[in-house]
Amino acid sequence: MKSLYKTEEGKRRIHQLYDKKLNELNIKYEYITVNTQFGKTTIIATGAKNNPPIILVHGSNGCAPIALETYRNLDKSYRVYAVDVLAQPNKSAETRLSMKDHSYGEWMNEIISELHLDAVTMAGFSFGGLVILKTLEFDERRIKEVFLSAPAYIVNGNVLKTLFRVFIPMKRYMKTQKQKYVEQFLSHVFTERDPFAIDFLSEVFLEFEMDFTPVPVINSTNARKIKTPINLIAAKQDILFPGKKMLNRARNIFPSLKHAVLLENSKHVQTKSQNEQIEKMILES
């Protein structure tokens, strides 16, 4: 299988940044490797083993250390499993799954089985929300509750806005390697400037084969079958997955919707203080 990394040197630099972020967290952790039918999956686990389990799922073009940084205090109450999603710039296998079938749900359920987990809480951002909803669609029996932050797979934003504000700056950076285009891209997606995201995505945009497949939305019939409590945090200024549109559809299709929150002053990626609010919701659930 052809690597998703364009060069070995590019892969090395991306993994260096991964390790840097993990080390900066200054936490006790262990690596767990789960060999699934879809490929090797790397998981970073932290927190006491007798704590209840929570699985964190990062967004597109992300990695487990970023998910751990997003909710830094969960390890005090949970055994945290931060999963490196397949075919992303991280340490899991480079097997690209389809968003149109149940592959992501089957993959995650296989991980849960291999880890011998039950009554699992799940929390995911953006593309991680799609993975979690696919998990519920495939088999929700071992999932206790989920927290979805600006998730993919419920609604999509305006195609032209996304093209001009997200994809064109990205493509301009890939062509010119001028960092101002990365900054431009991030200014439309991130609520506050993130120096690590600038460094990480500058490498990813150049050195990793990203997936530009259009993101589907969940079928309303399947959504109505989900019984697991869903906590949804949407962002009003999110151009990728608009918050008001998301909450309107979610209220119509998810009978198990427990909480629905609209962050008024948030773009797609939340601020540190907004993530602390979400973390508090998880800890108080």
Helices and strands as residue ranges (DSSP letters): H 8-24, E 30-36, E 39-46, E 53-57, H 64-70, G 74-76, E 79-83, H 103-114, E 120-125, H 127-138, E 143-149, H 159-162, I 163-167, H 168-176, H 179-189, H 195-207, H 220-225, E 230-235, H 243-253, E 257-263, H 272-284
